[in-house]
Amino acid sequence: MVSEIKTLVTFFGATGDLAKRMLYPSVFNLYKKGYLQNNFAIVGTSRQELSTEEYQEMVRQSIQAGITDQDQAEAFIEHFSYNASDVTEAAGYAGLRETIEAAAKKFGVEGNRIFYMSVAPRFFGTIAQYLKSEGLLADKGFNRLMIEKPFGSSYATAEKLQNELENAFEDDQLYRIDHFLGKEMVLNIAPLRFGNPLIANAWNKDYIKNIQVTLAETLGVEERAGYYDTAGALLDMIQNHAMQIVGWLAMEEPASFSDKDIRAAKNAAFSALKIYDEAEVNRYFVRGQYGANGEYAAYNKEPDVPADSKNNTYIAGELQFDMPRWQGVPFYVRSGKRMTTKTTRIDVVFKAGTFAMGAQQEPQETVLSIIVSPEAGIQMSLNAKDVTDTFSTHLINLDWKPTAQEAAETPAPYERMIHDAMDGDGSNFADWHGVATAWKFTDAISDVYAADKAPLEIYPAGSMGPEAADELLAKNGDNWILK
């Protein structure tokens, strides 16, 4: 039996695309499951002038696909209020405070306030400080701030933002969203690692040859050239999503499964991550850019992309952790646009056994694959005897996928993350130490690329990236599991 979470959530950017596509349906799912019942309120705010009734109609349209009981939906929508505000001016917060206090009184929510910032990053620090100075924080219960990425555009800008936020909130009140951490199969890393002695005891340099994280996209830059040409795959995907996944893979077993101990274990691993100099960036990282291929235009021919752009639409690299568990084990990451397939996956490559099967071949390397998206699943290969009359071995595959019912019941990432923030569980959010380390690591690479001191490999659109990325692994006797 679920218990009700008494919370008042204020959505900044309440009329935006993310709110309509993801946030309101996620909150509605929490309501249908009983986590929200009577004592909750949702307040929306943005620059757009709307009445509460018009806002409620927008929410009604947003959740339409999830409605199975119209009366239930209407009861849910009644908990929504709206106030238009200019978040850059102190005066804009007076009306918002009144709307929040009226909603809290109407629905019996004493304290327990979450402020969700689905706005441009340049407003994060401003809003946080005005929330405090203009009296919007609750005196009772908790105050929590949920922040969309990107958290800065470099270590220096991230540190500046962190300092601004800490003028109004403690760090444990900050919930930095990386929706990849809310994906079901990313959450499966921990139980697979720590819940199976067979795997737990082999999760180290003695048995693992390398670990690979792939985040591949088939789409090109689309209409995001203004942002993407300043970020590229390195900052858009590696600095946040890939690094946070790697944190789960590299960390030691936490003292407990509390968010505090999980973060401590991740932070210990991040502290052991080697940060590269210029020569090492060129040795351990490959930057690429997609070129033309039949129906697809080259990146530098896309609308609004400068013709002389050397932006990376593809990144592949090797991470190294200076810790006893991982000495000599490369962690490979790659991400790119216009690739052969759309997928996010983790491939853990185990060393081949040394036992010779008579006069026949020795066992091969085996792989544990965690398929995160678009379809979830877990695969593992094992050495077994083939069916011939000789004692030869071959690889067999174990394959699991969630049933249709399990897939339907799986919480969407935003639903899970809003629920976790209501519960005060920070396990699946990025903390400052991890964010700072990721920025220091990627800044060292960005500096080399900004100075154009690394090759830019052109790969055909629709491929799995440049040949240099294959050569990167081949130097260690490795190869990408997903070809």
Salt bridges, closest charged atoms under 4 A:
ASP17 OD2 - ARG21 NE 2.53
GLU57 OE1 - ARG60 NH1 2.49
GLU74 OE1 - ARG60 NH2 2.81
ASP86 OD1 - ARG47 NH2 3.38
GLU110 OE1 - LYS140 NZ 3.44
GLU164 OE2 - LYS160 NZ 2.72
ASP171 OD1 - ARG176 NH2 2.58
ASP178 OD1 - HIS241 ND1 2.65
GLU184 OE1 - ARG416 NH2 2.42
ASP206 OD1 - LYS205 NZ 3.75
GLU217 OE1 - LYS337 NZ 3.22
ASP236 OD1 - LYS149 NZ 3.71
ASP236 OD1 - ARG224 NH2 3.40
GLU252 OE1 - ARG325 NH2 2.75
GLU278 OE1 - LYS453 NZ 3.89
GLU280 OE2 - LYS274 NZ 2.91
ASP347 OD1 - ARG345 NH2 2.79
GLU365 OE2 - LYS209 NZ 2.72
GLU375 OE1 - LYS401 NZ 3.80
GLU415 OE2 - LYS33 NZ 2.68
ASP423 OD2 - HIS419 NE2 3.46
ASP452 OD1 - ARG287 NH2 2.63
ASP452 OD2 - LYS310 NZ 2.53
ASP478 OD1 - LYS209 NZ 3.28
